[in-house]
Amino acid sequence: MHPHAALLHSFYDAFQRRDYRAMAACYASGAEFHDPVFTHLSGWRVPAMWRMLCERATDFRLEVNDIRQTDVFDLYAWTRQALGLKGLLLGWTPPVQHAVRAQASRALEAFSEKHGLIPTTP
């Protein structure tokens, strides 16, 4: 197996177990992450995001179809599920989607601060 394929298998095996430490070990120090909610994460925020998501996951399912990682989902469908009636009526609008992204960013920063994940500068 190619080393890149082995790395991706390790990542997704860890993801299925919600093992954020093993997931973080699969990333290079300068890795970046983008998806419809977390539009740009880099550095320590990437493993912090995985830790937050793994620790908070309650009804979690992961399907792996190939070795290419692309996090794509319908943000409107997500807002309908997460926000109920407000998401159904307004979840497709840019202001609501922006608010969801901003709230996710604030949640990641608060989680990171609470767990001491923010690196200190010397």
Contact map, one row per residue, 1 for C-alpha under 8 A:
11101100000000000000000000000000000000000000000000000000000000000000000000000000000000000000000000000000000000000000000000
11111100000000000000000000000000000000000000000000000000000000000000000000000000000000000000000000000000000000000000000000
11111110000000000000000000000000000000000000000000000000000000000000000000000000000000000000000000000000000000000000000000
01111111000000000000000000000000000000000000000000000000000000000000000000000000000000000000000000000000000000000000000000
11111111100000000000000000000000000000000000000000000000000000000010000000000000000000000000000000000000000000000000000000
11111111110000000000000000000000000000000000000000000000000000000000000000000000000000000000000000000000000000000000000000
00111111111000000000000001000000000000000000000000000000000000000000000000000000000000000000000000000000000000000000000000
00011111111100000000000001000000000000000000000000000000000000000011000000000000000000000000000000000000000000000000000000
00001111111110000000000000000000000000000000000000000000000000000010000000000000000000000000000000000000000000000000000000
00000111111111000000011001000000000000000000000000000000000000000000000000000000000000000000000000000000000000000000000000
00000011111111100000011001000000000000000000000000000000000000000000000000000000000000000000000000000000000000000000000000
00000001111111110000001000000000000000000000000000000000000000010000000000000000000000000000000000000000000000000000000000
00000000111111111000000000000000000000000000000000000000000000000000000000000000000000000000000000000000000000000000000000
00000000011111111111011000000000000000000000000000000000000000000000000000000000000000000000000000000000000000000000000000
00000000001111111111001000000000000000000000000000000100000001000000000000000000000000000000000000000000000000000000000000
00000000000111111110000000000000000000000000000000000000000011000000000000000000000000000000000000000000000000000000000000
00000000000011111110000000000000000000000000000000000000000000000000000000000000000000000000000000000000000000000000000000
00000000000001111111000000000000000000000000000000000110000000000000000000000000000000000000000000000000000000000000000000
00000000000001111111111000000000000000000000000000000100000000000000000000000000000000000000000000000000000000000000000000
00000000000001100111111100000000000000000000001001100100000000000000000000000000000000000000000000000000000000000000000000
00000000000000000011111110000000000000000000001000100000000000000000000000000000000000000000000000000000000000000000000000
00000000011001000011111111000000000000000000000000000000000000000000000000000000000000000000000000000000000000000000000000
00000000011101100011111111100000000000000000001001000000000000000000000000000000000000000000000000000000000000000000000000
00000000000000000001111111100000000000000000011001000000000000000000000000000000000000000000000000000000000000000000000000
00000000000000000000111111110000000000000000000000000000000000000000000000000000000000000000000000000000000000000000000000
00000011011000000000011111110000000000000000000000000000000000000000000000000000000000000000000000000000000000000000000000
00000000000000000000001111111010000000000000000000000000000000000000000000000000000000000000000000000000000000000000000000
00000000000000000000000011111110000000000000000000000000000000000000000000000000000000000000000000000000000000000000000000
00000000000000000000000000111110000000000010000000000000000000000000000000000000000000000000000000000000000000000000000000
00000000000000000000000000011111000000000110000000000000000000000000000000000000000000000000000000000000000000000000000000
00000000000000000000000000111111100000000110010000000000000000000000000000000000000000000000000000000000000000000000000000
00000000000000000000000000000111110000011110010000000000000000000000000000000000000000000000000000000000000000000000000000
00000000000000000000000000000011111001111100010000000000000000000000000000000000000000000000000000000000000000000000000000
00000000000000000000000000000001111111111000000000000000000000000000001000000000000000000000000000000000000000000000000000
00000000000000000000000000000000111111110000000000000000000000000000001100000000000000000000000000000000000000000000000000
00000000000000000000000000000000011111100000000000000000000000000000001111100000000000000000000000000000000000000000000000
00000000000000000000000000000000011111100000000000000000000000000000000000100000000000000000000000011001000000000000000000
00000000000000000000000000000000111111111000000000000000000000000000000000000000000000000000000000001001100000000000000000
00000000000000000000000000000000111111111000000000000000000000000000000000000000000000000000000000001000000000000000000000
00000000000000000000000000000001111001111100000000000000000000000000000000000000000000000000000000000000000000000000000000
00000000000000000000000000000001110001111110110000000000000000000000000000000000000000000000000000000000000000000000000000
00000000000000000000000000000111100000011111110000000000000000000000000000000000000000000000000000000000000000000000000000
00000000000000000000000000001111000000001111110000000000000000000000000000000000000000000000000000000000000000000000000000
00000000000000000000000000000000000000000111111100000000000000000000000000000000000000000000000000000000000000000000111000
00000000000000000000000000000000000000001111111110000000000000000000000000000000000000000000000000000000000100000000000000
00000000000000000000000100000011100000001111111111000000000000000000000000000000000000000000000000000000000000000000000000
00000000000000000001101100000000000000000001111111100000000000000000000000000000000000000000000000000000000000000000000000
00000000000000000000000000000000000000000001111111110000000000000000000000000000000000000000000000000000000100010000100000
00000000000000000000000000000000000000000000111111111000000000000000000000000000000000000000000000000000000100000000000000
00000000000000000001001100000000000000000000011111111100000000000000000000000000000000000000000000000000000000000000000000
00000000000000000001100000000000000000000000001111111110000000000000000000000000000000000000000000000000000000000000000000
00000000000000000000000000000000000000000000000111111111000000000000000000000000000000000000000000000000000100100000000000
00000000000000000000000000000000000000000000000011111111100000000000000000000000000000000000000000000000000000000000000000
00000000000000100111000000000000000000000000000001111111100000000000000000000000000000000000000000000000000000000000000000
00000000000000000100000000000000000000000000000000111111100000000000000000000000000000000000000000000000000000000000000000
00000000000000000000000000000000000000000000000000011111110000000000000000000000000000000000000000000000000000000000000000
00000000000000000000000000000000000000000000000000001111111100000000000000000000000000000000000000000000000000000000000000
00000000000000000000000000000000000000000000000000000001111100000000000000000000000000000000000000000000000000000000000000
00000000000000000000000000000000000000000000000000000000111110000000000000000000000000000000000000000000000000000000000000
00000000000000000000000000000000000000000000000000000000111111000000000000000000000000000000000000000000000000000000000000
00000000000000010000000000000000000000000000000000000000001111100000000000000000000000000000000000000000000000000000000000
00000000000000110000000000000000000000000000000000000000000111110000000000000000000000000000000000000000000000000000000000
00000000000000000000000000000000000000000000000000000000000011111000000000000000000000000000000000000000000000000000000000
00000000000100000000000000000000000000000000000000000000000001111110000000000000000000000000000000000000000000000000000000
00000000000000000000000000000000000000000000000000000000000000111110000000000000000000000000000000000000000000000000000000
00000000000000000000000000000000000000000000000000000000000000011111000000000000000000000000000000000000000000000000000000
00001001100000000000000000000000000000000000000000000000000000011111100000000000000000000000000000000000000000000000000000
00000001000000000000000000000000000000000000000000000000000000000111110000000000000000000000000000000000000000000000000000
00000000000000000000000000000000000000000000000000000000000000000011111000000000000000000000000000000000000000000000000000
00000000000000000000000000000000000000000000000000000000000000000001111100000000000000000000000000000000000000000000000000
00000000000000000000000000000000011100000000000000000000000000000000111110000000000000000000000000000000000000000000000000
00000000000000000000000000000000001100000000000000000000000000000000011111000000000000000000000000000000000000000000000000
00000000000000000000000000000000000100000000000000000000000000000000001111100100000000000000000000000000000000000000000000
00000000000000000000000000000000000100000000000000000000000000000000000111111100000000000000000000000000000000000000000000
00000000000000000000000000000000000110000000000000000000000000000000000011111110000000000011000010000000000000000000000000
00000000000000000000000000000000000000000000000000000000000000000000000001111111000000110011000010000000000000000000000000
00000000000000000000000000000000000000000000000000000000000000000000000001111111100000000010000000000000000000000000000000
00000000000000000000000000000000000000000000000000000000000000000000000011111111110000000000000000000000000000000000000000
00000000000000000000000000000000000000000000000000000000000000000000000000111111111100110010000010010000000000000000000000
00000000000000000000000000000000000000000000000000000000000000000000000000011111111111110010000000000000000000000000000000
00000000000000000000000000000000000000000000000000000000000000000000000000001111111100100000000000000000000000000000000000
00000000000000000000000000000000000000000000000000000000000000000000000000000111111100100000000000000000000000000000000000
00000000000000000000000000000000000000000000000000000000000000000000000000000011111111110000000000000000000000000000000000
00000000000000000000000000000000000000000000000000000000000000000000000000000011111111110000000000000000000000000000000000
00000000000000000000000000000000000000000000000000000000000000000000000000000001001111111000000000000000000000000000000000
00000000000000000000000000000000000000000000000000000000000000000000000000000001001111111110000000000000000000000000000000
00000000000000000000000000000000000000000000000000000000000000000000000000010011111111111111000000000000000000000000000000
00000000000000000000000000000000000000000000000000000000000000000000000000010011001111111111000000000000000000000000000000
00000000000000000000000000000000000000000000000000000000000000000000000000000000000011111111000000000000000000000000000000
00000000000000000000000000000000000000000000000000000000000000000000000000000000000001111111100100000000000000000000000000
00000000000000000000000000000000000000000000000000000000000000000000000000111011000001111111100110000000000000000000000000
00000000000000000000000000000000000000000000000000000000000000000000000000110000000000111111110110000000000000000000000000
00000000000000000000000000000000000000000000000000000000000000000000000000000000000000000111111110000000000000000000000000
00000000000000000000000000000000000000000000000000000000000000000000000000000000000000000001111111000000000000000000000000
00000000000000000000000000000000000000000000000000000000000000000000000000000000000000000000111111100000000000000000000000
00000000000000000000000000000000000000000000000000000000000000000000000000000000000000000111111111110000000000000000000000
00000000000000000000000000000000000000000000000000000000000000000000000000110010000000000011111111111000000000000000000000
00000000000000000000000000000000000000000000000000000000000000000000000000000000000000000000011111111100000000000000000000
00000000000000000000000000000000000000000000000000000000000000000000000000000000000000000000001111111110000000000000000000
00000000000000000000000000000000000010000000000000000000000000000000000000000010000000000000000111111111000000000000000000
00000000000000000000000000000000000011100000000000000000000000000000000000000000000000000000000011111111100000000000000000
00000000000000000000000000000000000000000000000000000000000000000000000000000000000000000000000001111111110000000000000000
00000000000000000000000000000000000000000000000000000000000000000000000000000000000000000000000000111111111000000000000000
00000000000000000000000000000000000011000000000000000000000000000000000000000000000000000000000000011111111100000000000000
00000000000000000000000000000000000001000000000000000000000000000000000000000000000000000000000000001111111110000000000000
00000000000000000000000000000000000000000000000000000000000000000000000000000000000000000000000000000111111111000000000000
00000000000000000000000000000000000000000000000000000000000000000000000000000000000000000000000000000011111111100000000000
00000000000000000000000000000000000000000000100110010000000000000000000000000000000000000000000000000001111111110000000000
00000000000000000000000000000000000000000000000000000000000000000000000000000000000000000000000000000000111111111000000000
00000000000000000000000000000000000000000000000000000000000000000000000000000000000000000000000000000000011111111100000000
00000000000000000000000000000000000000000000000000010000000000000000000000000000000000000000000000000000001111111110000000
00000000000000000000000000000000000000000000000100000000000000000000000000000000000000000000000000000000000111111111110000
00000000000000000000000000000000000000000000000000000000000000000000000000000000000000000000000000000000000011111111110000
00000000000000000000000000000000000000000000000000000000000000000000000000000000000000000000000000000000000001111111100000
00000000000000000000000000000000000000000000000000000000000000000000000000000000000000000000000000000000000000111111100000
00000000000000000000000000000000000000000000000000000000000000000000000000000000000000000000000000000000000000011111111000
00000000000000000000000000000000000000000001000100000000000000000000000000000000000000000000000000000000000000011111111000
00000000000000000000000000000000000000000001000000000000000000000000000000000000000000000000000000000000000000011001111100
00000000000000000000000000000000000000000001000000000000000000000000000000000000000000000000000000000000000000000001111110
00000000000000000000000000000000000000000000000000000000000000000000000000000000000000000000000000000000000000000000011111
00000000000000000000000000000000000000000000000000000000000000000000000000000000000000000000000000000000000000000000001111
00000000000000000000000000000000000000000000000000000000000000000000000000000000000000000000000000000000000000000000000111
